[in-house]
Amino acid sequence: MTTPATSGSTTLRNLSVGVLLLEALNAARKGSWTVAAALLGAAALGYRYTGLGIVVELAIRLYQFLR
């Protein structure tokens, strides 16, 4: 049996992964294949390890800002 906190946590994790996948699709449409691949990797990591996915996403944002 799942508790409400566990259910909400899973929902937020899935939402976060979905947003990362949409951002990867958008980056690919713009021709930024490196960023798209990195966002796909962040989505995969974020699905398994939420904290690591966030760290990777922030690193990608920093890369985009400095580019």
VMD Tcl script that builds the backbone (N, CA, C; Angstrom):
set m [mol new atoms 201]
animate dup $m
set s [atomselect $m all]
$s set {name element resname resid chain x y z} {
  {N N MET 1 A 0.840 -1.178 0.000}
  {CA C MET 1 A 0.000 0.000 0.000}
  {C C MET 1 A 0.883 1.238 0.000}
  {N N THR 2 A 0.523 2.196 -0.814}
  {CA C THR 2 A 1.315 3.418 -0.878}
  {C C THR 2 A 0.675 4.493 -0.014}
  {N N THR 3 A 1.525 5.299 0.539}
  {CA C THR 3 A 1.041 6.425 1.329}
  {C C THR 3 A 0.876 7.626 0.407}
  {N N PRO 4 A 0.118 8.619 0.806}
  {CA C PRO 4 A -0.033 9.803 -0.040}
  {C C PRO 4 A 1.289 10.492 -0.361}
  {N N ALA 5 A 2.219 10.497 0.586}
  {CA C ALA 5 A 3.515 11.132 0.330}
  {C C ALA 5 A 4.275 10.379 -0.750}
  {N N THR 6 A 4.233 9.063 -0.716}
  {CA C THR 6 A 4.925 8.274 -1.724}
  {C C THR 6 A 4.285 8.470 -3.082}
  {N N SER 7 A 2.976 8.483 -3.128}
  {CA C SER 7 A 2.272 8.671 -4.385}
  {C C SER 7 A 2.571 10.042 -4.981}
  {N N GLY 8 A 2.569 11.075 -4.178}
  {CA C GLY 8 A 2.882 12.411 -4.660}
  {C C GLY 8 A 4.311 12.526 -5.134}
  {N N SER 9 A 5.218 11.875 -4.438}
  {CA C SER 9 A 6.617 11.894 -4.820}
  {C C SER 9 A 6.799 11.246 -6.186}
  {N N THR 10 A 6.112 10.140 -6.421}
  {CA C THR 10 A 6.203 9.458 -7.708}
  {C C THR 10 A 5.619 10.328 -8.810}
  {N N THR 11 A 4.526 10.985 -8.529}
  {CA C THR 11 A 3.898 11.848 -9.521}
  {C C THR 11 A 4.813 13.005 -9.887}
  {N N LEU 12 A 5.431 13.628 -8.902}
  {CA C LEU 12 A 6.339 14.737 -9.168}
  {C C LEU 12 A 7.564 14.271 -9.931}
  {N N ARG 13 A 8.072 13.096 -9.591}
  {CA C ARG 13 A 9.229 12.558 -10.312}
  {C C ARG 13 A 8.882 12.324 -11.772}
  {N N ASN 14 A 7.714 11.728 -12.020}
  {CA C ASN 14 A 7.298 11.482 -13.400}
  {C C ASN 14 A 7.082 12.783 -14.160}
  {N N LEU 15 A 6.532 13.775 -13.496}
  {CA C LEU 15 A 6.336 15.074 -14.120}
  {C C LEU 15 A 7.675 15.711 -14.470}
  {N N SER 16 A 8.621 15.621 -13.574}
  {CA C SER 16 A 9.948 16.175 -13.814}
  {C C SER 16 A 10.620 15.497 -15.003}
  {N N VAL 17 A 10.514 14.181 -15.071}
  {CA C VAL 17 A 11.099 13.441 -16.187}
  {C C VAL 17 A 10.403 13.824 -17.489}
  {N N GLY 18 A 9.088 13.982 -17.449}
  {CA C GLY 18 A 8.346 14.379 -18.640}
  {C C GLY 18 A 8.766 15.745 -19.151}
  {N N VAL 19 A 8.980 16.670 -18.238}
  {CA C VAL 19 A 9.421 18.009 -18.627}
  {C C VAL 19 A 10.813 17.940 -19.249}
  {N N LEU 20 A 11.699 17.140 -18.680}
  {CA C LEU 20 A 13.037 16.994 -19.251}
  {C C LEU 20 A 12.975 16.399 -20.655}
  {N N LEU 21 A 12.082 15.439 -20.860}
  {CA C LEU 21 A 11.942 14.848 -22.186}
  {C C LEU 21 A 11.417 15.876 -23.195}
  {N N LEU 22 A 10.476 16.697 -22.780}
  {CA C LEU 22 A 9.973 17.751 -23.666}
  {C C LEU 22 A 11.056 18.776 -23.986}
  {N N GLU 23 A 11.871 19.104 -23.000}
  {CA C GLU 23 A 12.970 20.036 -23.236}
  {C C GLU 23 A 14.007 19.430 -24.175}
  {N N ALA 24 A 14.248 18.126 -24.052}
  {CA C ALA 24 A 15.176 17.451 -24.960}
  {C C ALA 24 A 14.632 17.480 -26.388}
  {N N LEU 25 A 13.342 17.252 -26.546}
  {CA C LEU 25 A 12.715 17.308 -27.863}
  {C C LEU 25 A 12.832 18.713 -28.449}
  {N N ASN 26 A 12.603 19.720 -27.638}
  {CA C ASN 26 A 12.712 21.101 -28.094}
  {C C ASN 26 A 14.150 21.436 -28.500}
  {N N ALA 27 A 15.119 20.975 -27.726}
  {CA C ALA 27 A 16.520 21.224 -28.061}
  {C C ALA 27 A 16.891 20.525 -29.368}
  {N N ALA 28 A 16.378 19.317 -29.577}
  {CA C ALA 28 A 16.659 18.590 -30.812}
  {C C ALA 28 A 16.035 19.310 -32.009}
  {N N ARG 29 A 14.845 19.844 -31.836}
  {CA C ARG 29 A 14.190 20.577 -32.919}
  {C C ARG 29 A 14.967 21.832 -33.292}
  {N N LYS 30 A 15.658 22.416 -32.315}
  {CA C LYS 30 A 16.459 23.611 -32.583}
  {C C LYS 30 A 17.841 23.256 -33.135}
  {N N GLY 31 A 18.168 21.959 -33.167}
  {CA C GLY 31 A 19.443 21.527 -33.718}
  {C C GLY 31 A 20.564 21.410 -32.707}
  {N N SER 32 A 20.257 21.547 -31.441}
  {CA C SER 32 A 21.268 21.435 -30.397}
  {C C SER 32 A 21.305 19.984 -29.899}
  {N N TRP 33 A 21.972 19.137 -30.663}
  {CA C TRP 33 A 21.956 17.703 -30.390}
  {C C TRP 33 A 22.702 17.349 -29.114}
  {N N THR 34 A 23.752 18.094 -28.794}
  {CA C THR 34 A 24.507 17.816 -27.567}
  {C C THR 34 A 23.638 18.067 -26.339}
  {N N VAL 35 A 22.933 19.173 -26.343}
  {CA C VAL 35 A 22.060 19.505 -25.215}
  {C C VAL 35 A 20.902 18.514 -25.141}
  {N N ALA 36 A 20.359 18.139 -26.303}
  {CA C ALA 36 A 19.255 17.175 -26.328}
  {C C ALA 36 A 19.690 15.832 -25.734}
  {N N ALA 37 A 20.873 15.373 -26.107}
  {CA C ALA 37 A 21.374 14.103 -25.567}
  {C C ALA 37 A 21.620 14.212 -24.067}
  {N N ALA 38 A 22.148 15.341 -23.633}
  {CA C ALA 38 A 22.396 15.529 -22.205}
  {C C ALA 38 A 21.085 15.565 -21.423}
  {N N LEU 39 A 20.061 16.204 -21.987}
  {CA C LEU 39 A 18.760 16.244 -21.316}
  {C C LEU 39 A 18.110 14.867 -21.270}
  {N N LEU 40 A 18.282 14.079 -22.314}
  {CA C LEU 40 A 17.785 12.701 -22.277}
  {C C LEU 40 A 18.485 11.901 -21.186}
  {N N GLY 41 A 19.792 12.101 -21.058}
  {CA C GLY 41 A 20.527 11.442 -19.985}
  {C C GLY 41 A 20.066 11.900 -18.614}
  {N N ALA 42 A 19.804 13.181 -18.489}
  {CA C ALA 42 A 19.311 13.713 -17.214}
  {C C ALA 42 A 17.940 13.143 -16.887}
  {N N ALA 43 A 17.103 12.963 -17.911}
  {CA C ALA 43 A 15.784 12.368 -17.678}
  {C C ALA 43 A 15.916 10.929 -17.199}
  {N N ALA 44 A 16.827 10.186 -17.813}
  {CA C ALA 44 A 17.037 8.796 -17.400}
  {C C ALA 44 A 17.573 8.725 -15.972}
  {N N LEU 45 A 18.524 9.580 -15.658}
  {CA C LEU 45 A 19.061 9.613 -14.297}
  {C C LEU 45 A 18.016 10.105 -13.310}
  {N N GLY 46 A 17.243 11.089 -13.727}
  {CA C GLY 46 A 16.226 11.659 -12.848}
  {C C GLY 46 A 15.125 10.678 -12.515}
  {N N TYR 47 A 14.856 9.756 -13.417}
  {CA C TYR 47 A 13.828 8.757 -13.141}
  {C C TYR 47 A 14.282 7.810 -12.038}
  {N N ARG 48 A 15.562 7.481 -12.041}
  {CA C ARG 48 A 16.080 6.542 -11.036}
  {C C ARG 48 A 16.561 7.264 -9.783}
  {N N TYR 49 A 17.294 8.341 -9.966}
  {CA C TYR 49 A 17.869 9.109 -8.856}
  {C C TYR 49 A 17.450 10.566 -9.016}
  {N N THR 50 A 16.454 10.985 -8.275}
  {CA C THR 50 A 15.881 12.311 -8.447}
  {C C THR 50 A 16.912 13.417 -8.231}
  {N N GLY 51 A 17.679 13.338 -7.186}
  {CA C GLY 51 A 18.663 14.374 -6.877}
  {C C GLY 51 A 19.733 14.494 -7.942}
  {N N LEU 52 A 20.180 13.377 -8.462}
  {CA C LEU 52 A 21.216 13.390 -9.498}
  {C C LEU 52 A 20.680 13.998 -10.792}
  {N N GLY 53 A 19.429 13.722 -11.103}
  {CA C GLY 53 A 18.817 14.319 -12.286}
  {C C GLY 53 A 18.775 15.828 -12.205}
  {N N ILE 54 A 18.481 16.348 -11.018}
  {CA C ILE 54 A 18.444 17.798 -10.812}
  {C C ILE 54 A 19.835 18.395 -10.979}
  {N N VAL 55 A 20.847 17.744 -10.428}
  {CA C VAL 55 A 22.219 18.242 -10.536}
  {C C VAL 55 A 22.667 18.272 -11.996}
  {N N VAL 56 A 22.356 17.213 -12.727}
  {CA C VAL 56 A 22.733 17.164 -14.143}
  {C C VAL 56 A 21.990 18.236 -14.933}
  {N N GLU 57 A 20.721 18.441 -14.636}
  {CA C GLU 57 A 19.961 19.482 -15.331}
  {C C GLU 57 A 20.561 20.860 -15.062}
  {N N LEU 58 A 20.947 21.130 -13.832}
  {CA C LEU 58 A 21.572 22.416 -13.515}
  {C C LEU 58 A 22.906 22.580 -14.243}
  {N N ALA 59 A 23.666 21.498 -14.360}
  {CA C ALA 59 A 24.930 21.557 -15.094}
  {C C ALA 59 A 24.680 21.847 -16.577}
  {N N ILE 60 A 23.622 21.282 -17.136}
  {CA C ILE 60 A 23.277 21.550 -18.534}
  {C C ILE 60 A 22.891 23.008 -18.706}
  {N N ARG 61 A 22.120 23.534 -17.776}
  {CA C ARG 61 A 21.718 24.948 -17.843}
  {C C ARG 61 A 22.936 25.862 -17.762}
  {N N LEU 62 A 23.893 25.519 -16.913}
  {CA C LEU 62 A 25.121 26.298 -16.808}
  {C C LEU 62 A 25.893 26.230 -18.123}
  {N N TYR 63 A 25.977 25.059 -18.724}
  {CA C TYR 63 A 26.647 24.886 -20.013}
  {C C TYR 63 A 25.982 25.767 -21.080}
  {N N GLN 64 A 24.650 25.774 -21.116}
  {CA C GLN 64 A 23.935 26.580 -22.096}
  {C C GLN 64 A 24.170 28.069 -21.850}
  {N N PHE 65 A 24.224 28.466 -20.603}
  {CA C PHE 65 A 24.434 29.878 -20.273}
  {C C PHE 65 A 25.837 30.337 -20.683}
  {N N LEU 66 A 26.823 29.502 -20.450}
  {CA C LEU 66 A 28.213 29.869 -20.726}
  {C C LEU 66 A 28.575 29.743 -22.205}
  {N N ARG 67 A 27.747 29.071 -22.966}
  {CA C ARG 67 A 28.038 28.832 -24.371}
  {C C ARG 67 A 27.864 30.055 -25.189}
}
mol reanalyze $m
mol bondsrecalc $m
mol representation Tube
mol addrep $m
